[in-house]
Amino acid sequence: MSSPTRPTKPTHVFDRSVEWDALAAFVSRPLPHAMLGIVSGRRRMGKTYLLRALVEQQGGFYFGATAATETESLRQFAAALADHVGSPVPFSFATWDDAISYLFGLAAPRSSQVPLLVVIDEFPYLAKTAPELPSIIQREVDRFQVEQSRMRLLLCGSAMSVMGGLLASTAPLRGRAQLELVVRPFGYRAAAKFWGVADDPALAARLHAVVGGTPAYRRQFLADDVPTGLEEFDDWICRTVLSPFSPLFREARYLLAEEADIRDTALYHSVLAAVAQGNSTRGGIAGYIGRKSVDISHPLHVLEDSHLLAREADVFRAGKSQYRITEPLINFYEAVMRPAWARLESGQAREVWAQSAERFAAQVAGPHFETVCREYILGPGRALLRSSLGEVGGGVVTDPVARRQTQIDVAVVEPGSGGSKQAVHLLGEAKWGTVMGLSHLERLARAREVLTARGMDTSRCQLACFSAAGFSDSLRREVSRGAQSEDGVLLLGLDELYGGAFRAQLH
């Protein structure tokens, strides 16, 4: 098979360069055999938009499944396929075996050597009513990875637990895919540009703490209703997220209900509420909802598989970990909306929001800011480090002398290997609503001393203060005096996190 032309990302597809490159490489690879790809991601991420753009460029076949019976789904598939090949006579398939066999037959080399791109979107709908589908596809893929074929088949879906299971353990498609792509939310910088607020870091940070990087929320849900400045943020949140007439009002509930493996939604909401309230350990979550730790293993696993909850290891204490809600809108719902749901439904958005300032700062914006700071170090902040990146995370440093624990919000740690010691390259503290001063720097310096005493290599360890509220004059003077020393300290506010150079490119 000759090398096909590599598709170019259309200008109307915002960001997604990494995802597009992966898809383009998959489609244009000159392999004379069938190839299978799995594309997943939570709803509203723009997967369909991305794949449709690819299909249009390649002249491929796209089928979007719906919640329907097996018979109706087969009828819809047959009609779409007949339309694609230009058949004047409607197709009719008795079984999915017939349908998939015919589909792969279209990709036989014959006279054309151009790959045939086929996208089956919302595949979990089909697999639910026809559980044999993955096995049928496996049979055809196995056959045409021996025989010649132009097939480039992409199975896409939003039910994360189902899509993840397609390639797991003994699943039929295990080991058959040449691409496994997860379409994730926009990063905080890309989201700021998408919402048109990249030149206002204070607004961008608050907006991202509520709606995150989900593309659909701006255009499909809110019809481009965007706050024009920080002074409009309160009005905006009351007329959109907190309004019972807005599509965003019940979105957090729908996100949970849409996951196939979630049945007892009350239990799952309780688990998420526990995390939103600051109970981030397994024991803390169990205690909050009145269950034993062993009883919440399944919901925790399901929420992780659904990419709604993430378990993050403590980089300083082996075996310790904390849970974090990955979807900002769900965290906002559990922390701010759910406790006042009846009042919000009755139209008291302004009163509820006015009384939620402290809760928003402590349970929503603060934890989210810590996540953004870690994302910064993983991305543009890497250039500030004096050493290799290592593992980026957080953890607790226990001081045996002072008998206290110091929470490290942003840490860069490199595991030891061979004769080398475990090295710590960065220790950082993040504050959303607090002006950081000398006491914060001293706490970080003491944590570094404790880690040194524990035998860790801290010779190149930098200290970093992240603050959305700014830094005291005394801290700035101290940092300025030590700017040329080996103990140089990083002061990083919202302007640095959002990057002036990045914003300048938008104009």
N, C-alpha and C positions, 0 to 999 in steps of 0.2 A: 504494500500500500504506500503510495507516494505521500510526502508530507503535506497535509492540508494547510490552508491559510489559517493562522491563529486569529481568533476573533478579537476585535478591539472593543474595550469597554465604552459603551455609549455615554455621551455627555450628560444625559438625563439620570444616569445612575450615580447617586451621591456616594462618595467614599468607596468602600468595598473593593479597593484595588487588590488586596491580598486574596479575598475570596474569588474575585473575577479571574485573577491569574491562575489560581488552582483549577477553576472550572475550565478555563481556556486551554490549559495544559492537558487536562483530561480529554477534552473533545478533540484536540488537534494531534494527539500522539499517534504517530503512524504505525500502529500495531495492527496486523491483519487478523485480529481476533476480537471477540466480544470483550467489552470492559464494563464493569459495574461500579457505580458510585452511590454513596449514601449521603444525603444532605439533610441536616436536621437543624433545629433551632426553635425556641419558643415562638408562639404566635406573635404577630405584629412586627417581626424583625425584618420583613421585606424579602423573604426567601422567594416567594412567588414572583415578585417584581423583578428580582435578579434573574431567576431562571427563565422567565418569559422573554426578557431582553436577550438572553443567550439563544433561546430557541428561534427567535425572530431573525437573528443574524445568521444562524446555521440552517434555517429552513427545516427545522426538526419538527417532531410531533410532541405536543403538550396535551396532557390529560389531567384535569383537576377533579379528583374524586370528591364525592359528597356523602353525607350520612344517608345511606339508602340500603335497601335490601340487596342481596347478591344479584337477583334477577335484574333489578333496575340498574344497578351499577354496570353489569355486563352490557345492557342495552345502551347506556350512555357511552360506554367505552367503544362499542361497535359503531355508534353514530359518529363519534369524534374521529375514529380511524378511517371510516369511509369518506368523511369530509376531507381528511388530510390527503388521501391518495386520489381524490377526485372521482370516486366511484359513483356512477349514476344510480346504482342499486344499493340500498341500505344493507350493511352487513348484519349477520345474525350468528352469534356464537352460543352454543348450548352450554359450554363450560368455560371456566378460565383456562383450562388446559388448551382448548382450541384457540382461545383469544391470544394467549402468550405465544403459542407455537406460530400462529399467523404473524404476530408482531416481529418475532425474530426472523421469520422468513423474508420480511421486507428488507432485512439488512444483509441478505446474501450478496456477495461481491458483484456478480453479473457484470454489467458493463461499467458501472460506476465504482470508483474507488474512494469516493468521498464518505467519511463517517456519517452514520445516521444517528442523530441525537434524539433520544426519546426521554421525556420527563414524565413520570407519574407522580403527581403532587398529592399530598394528603393520603399517602399510601396506607396509614393505619386504618382509615375508614374501610378500605378494601380487605385488608388482612383480618379485620374484626369479623366480617361476614363470610370470608373465604380464607380460613386459616391455612389452607393448603397452598396459597399463592407463593410464599417464600420458597417452598420446596419445588414448585413448578419452575420458578425463575432460576433456582439453583440448577435444575436439570438442563435448562436451555443454556445457561452460562457455561456449565461444564462442557456441554457438547460443542459450543462455538468458541471455546478457548482451545479446542483441538482443531476443529474445522475453521475455515476462513469465514470472517464475518466483519461487517462494518458497524455493528451495534455499539452504541455508547449509551447505556441505560442509567439514568439517574432516578433513584427512588427518594422522594422527599416527604417529610412529615413534621408536624409540630408536637405530637405526643412524644416527649423526650424519652420516657421510659420504654415506649414501644420501639422507637427508632434505634435506641441504644441496644435493645435486645436482639435486633436483626443480625448483629455480628458477634453476639456473645456466646461463650461456651459451646454448647452443642447445637446452636441454631443452624438451620440449613445453609444460610448464606455466609457462615463463618469462614473466613479465609478466601472469600471470592471477590471482595471489593478492592478496587485499585484507588479509590478515593473515599475518604470519610471526612466530610466537611461540616462543622458546626457554625452556623451563622449566629453570631453573638450581637449584643447591643453595641451601639457606637461607644467608643471610648469617650471620656469626659470632654476632651478637646474637640473631637469631631462632632459630638453632640452640641457643643456650644456654637460651632459654625453652622450646623444644620438648623438650629433654632434661631440663628441670626443674632446671637447675644455674645459673641466671642470678644467684643470690645468692652464688655461689662462683666468682669470676673465675679463680682459680688452677686450679680443677678444670675449668671451662668451656674455658679456653685449651688445656689438655692434651687434653681430650676432642675438641675441634675439630681439633687437629693430627693426630689419628689417624683419626677417622671423618668429619670435615668436616660438611657440612650436608645429607647425604643422608637424607631422612625414613625410608625403609624400614629403615634399620639399627637403629633403636630398637625398633620394634614388630614388624614382620614377622620380622626376623632374630634379635633378642635377647629378644623377648617382654617388653619393658620392664625388662630387667636393666640398671639404671643405678647407677653408683657413688654412694653417699649423701654422700660427702665426699672431700676430697683424700687422706686417709689410706687410703681403700679403692681408690684408682686402680690401684695395682700389682696387687692381687688381681683386680680387675675385668679388667684387660687380659690377665692370664694365663688367666683362665677363659673369656674371650670371643675376642678377636682372635687370641691366640697358642695357642688350644686346637684341636687337630685335630678335635675333636667339635663345634666351633662353625661355623655357616654363614658367619661372617665370615672364617674361616681361609683359604679358597680364593677368596674374593670378588675379590681383586685380579687373580688369574689369569683368572677368568671375565669380568671387565670387558674385558680385552684380547681374549680369544678371541671375544667376542660381536660385535666390530666386523667388518662384512662385508669390508672391504678389507684386513684383517690376516690374512695367511696364514702367514708365517714368524714365529711368535710368539717364537722364541728371539732373533731379531735385534731385535725391538721391545722385548723385555725388556732386552736389552743396552743399547739406547739409553736407556731409562728409568733403568736402573741407573747409567749414566754421569752422567745429570743428578742423580740422587739422591746420588751421591758427590761432587757439587760441580763437575762438568765441565759448565758451563752454556753454553759457546760451541760453535758448530758444529765448530770445529777440535778443541776439547777432547773433545767427544763422539766424533768420528772416531778420535782418538788412543787413547781409552780402549778402544774396541771393536776396534781394529786395522783400520780401514777408511780409505779416502780420503774427504775431505769430500764430493766429488761423489757418492760411493756411498751416502751416507745422506740425500740430498735427498728421495727418495721416502718412506722411513719417517718422516722429520720432518714432511713434508706430511700424511701420513695421520694421524699422531698429533695434529697441529693440527686437521685436519678433524673428528677424532673428539672434540675438546674434552678430550683427555687431556694435551696439551702446549700451552703458550702461549709465543709468542716476544714478548719485551718489549724495546722499543727503549731504548737508552741515551739519556737526555734531554740529555746533555751532549756526546756524541760521535756525530756523524752517521755512519750506516752500521754502527754497532756494536749488537749485541743479545745477549740471553741467553735461554735457554730455562728454563721452569719447569713442573714437573708440577702440573697443576691439581687432580687428585683426591688428597686427603690419604692415603686408604687405600692407593693405589698407591705413593705416595712412602714410606709407612711399610713397606710390603711390600718394596720394593726396598732400602731402607736397613737395615732391622732383620731382616725375616723371611727373605728369599731367601738371604742368606749363611749362615743357620743352619737351613735348611729341613729337612734330615735329622734334626737334633736336635729340632726342634719336632714333627715327625711322630712321633718316639719318646717324646713326652711330657715333654720337658725345658724347658717354658715358663718356669718360675721361674728356672732357671739361665741360660737365654738372656737373659731380661729383666734379670736382675741384672747381667749383663755388658754390657748395651747402653745404660747410662745416658749415657755420653759420646757415643755414636753418635746416640742419640735427640735429645740436646740440640743437637748440631752439624748434623745432617743432616735432622732432622725438625722439631723444635719451633722452632729458631732461624730457618730460612728461612720457616716458616709464620708466625711472629710478624711478620716483615717484611711479609708479604702482608696480614695483619690490620691492621697499622698504616696501610698505604696505603688499605685499605678504610675505615678509620676517618676518614681525611682526606677521602675521597670522600663520606662520609656525614655523621655527626653532627659530625665535626671541622671541617667547612667553616665553622662559626660562629666558629671561633677565628682564622681568617685575616683579615688586614687588607685583603685585596684579592680580586679575582675568583679563581675556582678554578684555571683553566688546566688544563694536563696534569699528571696525577699519575703518577709513576713513580719510577725510580731510575737511577743512573748513576755514572760514575767521573769525578772531577775531578783532572786532572793538574797538579801543582805544579811548574813548570819550575825554580823557584829551589831548593826543597828536594829536587827530583828524587824525588818520591814521588807515589803515587796515593791518593786518599781515596775510599772507597766511600760513596756517599750512598744510604741505604736508602729514604728517603722524600723526594721532591722535588716541588715544585709549580712548573712552568715555563710561562710564557705566551709563545708565539711572537711575534716582532716582526712588524709589518705597516706598510706605508707607510714613514713616517719614524721610527717608534718602534723602540726596541731590544728585543731579547729580554729578558724580565724573569723574575727568579727570586723567587718569593714565599715559599718554604719550603725549608729544608735540614734533614733529620732523620737521625738514626742510631738504629737499633733493636738492642737487646741482650736476649737471652732469659735467659741465666744469669749476667750480669755486672752488678754494682752500678756504675752509671755515675757518673763523677766529673768533675773539672775538665778532665782531659785530653781527654775526649770533646767537651766544649763548645769547648775551644780548637781542636780539629781541625776542627769545623764552622765556627768563626769564620774560620780560615785558608782554608778552602774558599771561603767567601764573598768574602774578599779576592782570591783568585785569579780568581774569576768576574768580579769588578768590574774587575780589570786586563784581562780579556779583552774588556771592552766591554759586558758585560751589565748591565742595570739591577737593582741589588740594594738600592735605596733603601728598599724595603718588605719586605725579606727577613727572615723570622723564623727562628730556630733552634729545633729541637725534639729533645729527648732522649726516646726511648721505651724503657722498661725493664720487663721482667717481674720483675726481681729488686730494683728499688728504686734509690735515688739516695743518694750520699754526703752527709753533713752539710755539707761544704765546698761542694758544688755547690748545695745548697739555699740556703745563706747567700748565695752569689754571685747566684743567680737572684732571691732576695728583695731584695737591694740594688738590682738593676737592674730591678725590676718596673715602675717608673714611666718607664723610659727607652724610647727608640725601639728599643733592642736587646733588648726583652723576650723572654725565653726560655721555651719551653713544656716542662714536665716532665710526661710522660704515662705513667702506669703502668697496670696491669691494671684498677684501679678506675675510672680515667678512661675507658679504652677500652670497658669494659662499661657504664659510666654508672650512677651511683647512682640518678638520676631514672628511668632505664629500669627498673631492678630494682624500684624502689618501686611501679611500676604493676602488678607481677605479684602483689602481695599483696592 
